[in-house]
Amino acid sequence: MKKIFLLLSLSILFSCKEEIHPYTFYYWKTKLALNAIENRALEKAATPYIYVRFFDVDKVGAKFQPVAVITKDNTFKTSKHTVPVIFITNRTFLNIKPEEITFLAKSISDLIEKKKSDYQLKTSNEIQIDCDWTAGTRDDYFRFLNELKKTSGKEITSTLRLHQVRDRKVMGVPPVSKVYLMCYSTLSPLENSDKNSIFNVNLITPDFSILHL
């Protein structure tokens, strides 16, 4: 059975007694930099990892392109191990050929290794892929995940969106060891200005019954 990790420690909300829950942070800016307050907050996190978006991947003019590749300044210093996170657009997998899947997996693995070396980052044995795949791209996306695991020799994990949980029979289950459930941006901030658009527990609670949490 695959393990499911929540991006937010939602079990805190449903616990009948006060407990300590492990947590960590995602870093989604292009430039790696931490001020003193951010660094202290990170070091207090119980989990020895920080998830860092290394770059995005998009298909532009039938070519795969890395987008917004990270840079780093001297303020980014942490004892945490970095987990590279790669966001890949869904259109990257539209009409992709088998040989392109192999090329894409190797290119991503190579660029991760280059950034790790360039910035002397301590990394874990995990690579996380973030992609809002659809039923039409599911099979090729899952093939890519398997190819990346083989090419990189790393543990591959992926994000999972709530609509993919609800439609799991159509969307499938990623062939990875762990998936991380994305429980934010549950409402449109434009259409629901009087509510918290980042997180709404009433909207996501029904999905937890599906997961048997």
N, C-alpha and C positions, 0 to 999 in steps of 0.2 A: 504494500500500500504506500502510495506516495505521500510524503509529508507536505503539509500546507502551512506556510508561514504568513502571518499577516503583517503588512507594512506598519500597521498600528497595533499596539498591544490591546486589542479589543476585549480580551478576556478580562481585563481590569473592570470593564463596565458591567460585566455579568457575574462577577465574583461576589459571594456572600460574605467573604472575609477579606481582610487586607492582606495582600500577598505582594511579594517582590517579583516583578516580571522582567526578564531580560529584554533589552531594547538596544537599537543602534540607530544610525542616521543614513540617509541617502544624500549625496552631494551632487547637485545637478547643474552647477555653474560650469562655464567653459574654463575659467581660470581657477586653479587650485590655490586658495588663499584662506587663511583662518585668522580672525582677530582673537584677542585674549579670551573674550567671553565664549566665543564659539569653541575654542580649543578646550577650555575647561569643561564645557558641556559634553563635548565628545569624549574626553578622558573619563568622565563619570559614568559613561555608558557601560553596562555590564558585559555586553558582547564585545569580543576582541576584534571586531571588523567594522569597517566603514565602506558602504557601497558607493562607488564613484563612477559617474557616467564618463567614460573615456572618449566616446565619439558616437555620432549617429551614422547610419548608412542609408543612402537613398539611391534610387536609380534615375539617372539624368541622361536623356538622350541614348537610352539602351546601354548605358555604362554605369557600373557601380561606383559610387563616390562616397568617401568619408566626409562627414560634415561636422563642423564645430569640434575639431579635435582639441583635447585639453592642453592647456599650458599650465605652468606651475611657477610660483614665486617662493621666496625663502620663508614666508610665513607659514607655509603648509608643513608643519612638523607634528607628527603624531606617533604614538606607540602602537596604534591600531594597524592591523593588516588590511590592505586595500583589496576590495573585490571589484574587478572591472565590470561595468555594466555597459552594454551596447544597445542602443535603440535602433531598430531597423524598421523602416517604413513597410507597410503591407505591400505597396506596389513594387517593392524590390523583388517580391516572389511571384509577381504576375508573369506568366509565360516564361518562367525561368527554365533553362535547360539543365540536364544532369551535370554536364561538365562545368556549367556556371555555378552550380551549387558547390562543387568541389573547390573551384577557384575562390568563391566568396568566403568559404570557411577558412581556407588557408590565408587569404588576405587579411581577414579580421584577426586571426590568431597572430600573424606576423606583426600587425600594427600594434596590437596589445603589448607584445613582447618589446617592441621598439620603445613605446612610451614608458613602460616599466624601467627599461634600461636608461633612457634619457633622463628620467627624473628620480632614479634610484628609489623606487617605491617598493616597500615590503608588500607582497601580495599573498593572498591565500591561494588555495588550489581550486578556487571556484571562478567561473565566468558566468555572468548572468546576462541573459538576452531578454530584451523588452520589445515585444512586437504585438500589435493589435491585429493578429491574423484573422482571416475569415474562412468560411467553409471552402471557398474557391482556392485559397492559397494554403490551406491546412496541410495537405500531404507534402508539398514541396518545403514548407517551413519545417515540418517534422523531420524530413530527410536532411535538411540543413543542420538541425540540432544534433542529429546522430553523426553527421560528417564533422562538425566542429568538435565533438567529443573525441572522435578518432584522431583528428588532425592535431588538436592541442594537447591531448593527454590529460585534460582537466575535468573536474566535475562541472557539468553544465546544469544550470538552473534557469528558470524562466519566470516572468511575471504572468499573472492571470487576472483578467478583468471580470467584473461581476457578470456581464452579459455572456461571457464565455462559460461561466459556471452554470448559468440558467439554461444555456443552449448546448450543454456539454455533449449531448448525443450527436449533434451536428458538428460542433466545433472540435470534438475530440479531446484527448488528454495528451499534453506534450510528453515526449519520451525523455524525461529528465528525472533526476533524483528528487528534486524539490521544486515546488512552485510557490510564488509569493503573491498573495492576494492583494490587489490594489483596491483599497477602500476609501478613496478620496475622489473629489470632483463628482459627487453624487447628484448634484443639481446644477442647473445653469445659473450663474450669478446674475445674468440679465433678466431672466424670467422669474427668478425667485429672490428678489433683492432683500426681502425681509427674513430670509432663512440662511443658515450656514451652508453655503454651496460646497465647501471643502469636505465636510463630513456630516452625515445625517444618519444616526443609528437606527431610526425608525424605517428608513428605506432599505438598509442592508440586512436587518435582522432576519427577514424571510429567507435570504440566501444562505444563512448559516444553517438552517434546518436541512437544506440540501446537502451541505458538507458534513453533517452529523458532528458538529463541533461540540 
